[in-house]
């Protein structure tokens, strides 16, 4: 644990120095702080937002989890009632820009000036990763002028498609650099993902490239098809490699401010384990398919894995008390935060092959991804790949659905629901139930319900339409004159807007 204590001491040191985390810091004139410390700070901040804020909301919107009926902490997530001044929307947006990507931008500038191209690849991947999620969840955001500080207090709002093009090219350029002078020992301590191993960062970069391409496949088909074709050809020729391990921050311990960010914010700081419960949508799917991963994802009550219908949080405790009846998601202090899993990468490759018309290879990578998901969770896959989870022999939509549904399940571990939410917006899977009006609050589903189909929250505030994205935070709307056009929209309208790759 000595390494862990050193790392988090560094992060706390950086977090206490406002000049390092100030959005008005100009990365072209970085403060005198080592690039190693900036790397740690950037990774830690992105991890915190991705897991504790976006991951939590995403797990409600993906219907992995539901709000307990004897507490009220997350009602606004399950009712889709978040707004521009909702604390988590404001906090996470600023934290991603100010604490995470701003520090990372300083890191990028420093290592680029020193032609330290291995470290530059790390920073490029972090930047691409963070900005992809910003576009996916907020739409158009500052990019080209985001980190000019006092030189540009009102940065322009870049179009999502332009940001996608920029981050994709950033990864291409970073991967093309010469890494021969890279010294791994300089980053073993401070790289809290891969301990400085540049080969793993290159693999992650390629898997991230594929995710960026697939996300925009429908909106930018010619470009995406050409790039995916080349990427797969390079992979087959072993010119490049994609992930063969999880991308994870694992150095957590059961101590105040050193535990998994989701555990820290939901359980340690709130001093309760009763906010989060299983959602009936998700556990019905796992149980219908006899999926043993349910035992790795939830703690049962009296041996039963019951879940709540979304929007059941106002059911009086005189009818039932969820803590005594409903299964709870497993959230632990030392639980890893997965930026991307090996299983997800394999399922991305499966979809790539499917879109290129190679069903045989799509099936092979689908099966590898599902098997890896079971393995990571310590669950027995049994004969599911020849039974309930067998890859469909025909029908593009059925085959795509099989892939995305497995990504949905895989993302449930550790509160990574933001990724499965985005994929649902992109693909339409999981599908929505057609009998929403027949479903009542509580934990019982009608016989006609198809397990795993999404249920519009019984307390939903968006007119029967599932949310797609986040509203812009007040800090952007009120202090950036270039955001004026977005300020005229109501929060509900923004939440239902489609981001560029879905239009």
Secondary structure as the mmCIF struct_conf table of DSSP 4:
data_model
#
loop_
_struct_conf.conf_type_id
_struct_conf.id
_struct_conf.beg_label_comp_id
_struct_conf.beg_label_asym_id
_struct_conf.beg_label_seq_id
_struct_conf.end_label_comp_id
_struct_conf.end_label_asym_id
_struct_conf.end_label_seq_id
HELX_RH_AL_P HELX_RH_AL_P1 UNK A 2 UNK A 16
HELX_RH_AL_P HELX_RH_AL_P2 UNK A 18 UNK A 21
TURN_TY1_P TURN_TY1_P1 UNK A 23 UNK A 24
HELX_RH_3T_P HELX_RH_3T_P1 UNK A 27 UNK A 29
BEND BEND1 UNK A 32 UNK A 32
HELX_RH_AL_P HELX_RH_AL_P3 UNK A 35 UNK A 48
HELX_RH_PI_P HELX_RH_PI_P1 UNK A 49 UNK A 54
HELX_RH_AL_P HELX_RH_AL_P4 UNK A 55 UNK A 61
TURN_TY1_P TURN_TY1_P2 UNK A 62 UNK A 63
BEND BEND2 UNK A 64 UNK A 64
STRN STRN1 UNK A 65 UNK A 67
TURN_TY1_P TURN_TY1_P3 UNK A 69 UNK A 70
TURN_TY1_P TURN_TY1_P4 UNK A 73 UNK A 74
HELX_RH_AL_P HELX_RH_AL_P5 UNK A 75 UNK A 78
TURN_TY1_P TURN_TY1_P5 UNK A 79 UNK A 80
TURN_TY1_P TURN_TY1_P6 UNK A 84 UNK A 85
HELX_RH_AL_P HELX_RH_AL_P6 UNK A 87 UNK A 94
HELX_RH_PI_P HELX_RH_PI_P2 UNK A 95 UNK A 101
HELX_RH_AL_P HELX_RH_AL_P7 UNK A 102 UNK A 113
TURN_TY1_P TURN_TY1_P7 UNK A 114 UNK A 115
HELX_RH_AL_P HELX_RH_AL_P8 UNK A 117 UNK A 138
BEND BEND3 UNK A 139 UNK A 140
STRN STRN2 UNK A 141 UNK A 141
TURN_TY1_P TURN_TY1_P8 UNK A 144 UNK A 147
HELX_RH_3T_P HELX_RH_3T_P2 UNK A 149 UNK A 151
BEND BEND4 UNK A 153 UNK A 154
STRN STRN3 UNK A 158 UNK A 158
HELX_RH_AL_P HELX_RH_AL_P9 UNK A 160 UNK A 175
TURN_TY1_P TURN_TY1_P9 UNK A 176 UNK A 176
BEND BEND5 UNK A 177 UNK A 177
TURN_TY1_P TURN_TY1_P10 UNK A 180 UNK A 181
HELX_RH_3T_P HELX_RH_3T_P3 UNK A 184 UNK A 186
TURN_TY1_P TURN_TY1_P11 UNK A 187 UNK A 190
TURN_TY1_P TURN_TY1_P12 UNK A 192 UNK A 196
HELX_RH_AL_P HELX_RH_AL_P10 UNK A 198 UNK A 215
TURN_TY1_P TURN_TY1_P13 UNK A 216 UNK A 219
BEND BEND6 UNK A 220 UNK A 220
HELX_RH_AL_P HELX_RH_AL_P11 UNK A 221 UNK A 236
TURN_TY1_P TURN_TY1_P14 UNK A 237 UNK A 238
BEND BEND7 UNK A 239 UNK A 240
BEND BEND8 UNK A 244 UNK A 245
STRN STRN4 UNK A 247 UNK A 249
BEND BEND9 UNK A 254 UNK A 255
TURN_TY1_P TURN_TY1_P15 UNK A 256 UNK A 258
BEND BEND10 UNK A 259 UNK A 259
HELX_RH_AL_P HELX_RH_AL_P12 UNK A 261 UNK A 263
HELX_RH_PI_P HELX_RH_PI_P3 UNK A 264 UNK A 268
TURN_TY1_P TURN_TY1_P16 UNK A 269 UNK A 271
BEND BEND11 UNK A 273 UNK A 273
BEND BEND12 UNK A 275 UNK A 275
STRN STRN5 UNK A 276 UNK A 278
STRN STRN6 UNK A 279 UNK A 279
HELX_RH_AL_P HELX_RH_AL_P13 UNK A 280 UNK A 288
TURN_TY1_P TURN_TY1_P17 UNK A 289 UNK A 290
TURN_TY1_P TURN_TY1_P18 UNK A 292 UNK A 293
HELX_RH_AL_P HELX_RH_AL_P14 UNK A 294 UNK A 297
STRN STRN7 UNK A 298 UNK A 299
STRN STRN8 UNK A 301 UNK A 301
TURN_TY1_P TURN_TY1_P19 UNK A 302 UNK A 303
STRN STRN9 UNK A 304 UNK A 304
STRN STRN10 UNK A 308 UNK A 308
HELX_LH_PP_P HELX_LH_PP_P1 UNK A 309 UNK A 309
TURN_TY1_P TURN_TY1_P20 UNK A 310 UNK A 311
TURN_TY1_P TURN_TY1_P21 UNK A 313 UNK A 314
BEND BEND13 UNK A 315 UNK A 315
TURN_TY1_P TURN_TY1_P22 UNK A 317 UNK A 319
HELX_RH_3T_P HELX_RH_3T_P4 UNK A 322 UNK A 324
TURN_TY1_P TURN_TY1_P23 UNK A 325 UNK A 325
BEND BEND14 UNK A 326 UNK A 326
STRN STRN11 UNK A 328 UNK A 329
TURN_TY1_P TURN_TY1_P24 UNK A 333 UNK A 334
STRN STRN12 UNK A 337 UNK A 340
HELX_RH_AL_P HELX_RH_AL_P15 UNK A 342 UNK A 355
TURN_TY1_P TURN_TY1_P25 UNK A 356 UNK A 357
HELX_RH_AL_P HELX_RH_AL_P16 UNK A 359 UNK A 376
TURN_TY1_P TURN_TY1_P26 UNK A 377 UNK A 378
TURN_TY1_P TURN_TY1_P27 UNK A 382 UNK A 383
HELX_RH_3T_P HELX_RH_3T_P5 UNK A 384 UNK A 386
TURN_TY1_P TURN_TY1_P28 UNK A 387 UNK A 389
HELX_LH_PP_P HELX_LH_PP_P2 UNK A 390 UNK A 392
BEND BEND15 UNK A 393 UNK A 394
HELX_RH_AL_P HELX_RH_AL_P17 UNK A 396 UNK A 410
TURN_TY1_P TURN_TY1_P29 UNK A 411 UNK A 415
HELX_RH_AL_P HELX_RH_AL_P18 UNK A 417 UNK A 427
BEND BEND16 UNK A 430 UNK A 430
HELX_LH_PP_P HELX_LH_PP_P3 UNK A 431 UNK A 431
STRN STRN13 UNK A 432 UNK A 432
HELX_LH_PP_P HELX_LH_PP_P4 UNK A 433 UNK A 433
BEND BEND17 UNK A 434 UNK A 434
HELX_RH_3T_P HELX_RH_3T_P6 UNK A 436 UNK A 438
BEND BEND18 UNK A 441 UNK A 443
TURN_TY1_P TURN_TY1_P30 UNK A 447 UNK A 448
HELX_LH_PP_P HELX_LH_PP_P5 UNK A 449 UNK A 450
TURN_TY1_P TURN_TY1_P31 UNK A 451 UNK A 452
STRN STRN14 UNK A 454 UNK A 454
TURN_TY1_P TURN_TY1_P32 UNK A 458 UNK A 459
BEND BEND19 UNK A 462 UNK A 462
TURN_TY1_P TURN_TY1_P33 UNK A 463 UNK A 464
BEND BEND20 UNK A 469 UNK A 469
HELX_LH_PP_P HELX_LH_PP_P6 UNK A 470 UNK A 473
HELX_RH_AL_P HELX_RH_AL_P19 UNK A 474 UNK A 479
HELX_RH_3T_P HELX_RH_3T_P7 UNK A 481 UNK A 483
HELX_RH_AL_P HELX_RH_AL_P20 UNK A 484 UNK A 487
TURN_TY1_P TURN_TY1_P34 UNK A 488 UNK A 488
BEND BEND21 UNK A 489 UNK A 489
HELX_RH_AL_P HELX_RH_AL_P21 UNK A 491 UNK A 496
HELX_LH_PP_P HELX_LH_PP_P7 UNK A 497 UNK A 499
HELX_RH_3T_P HELX_RH_3T_P8 UNK A 500 UNK A 502
#
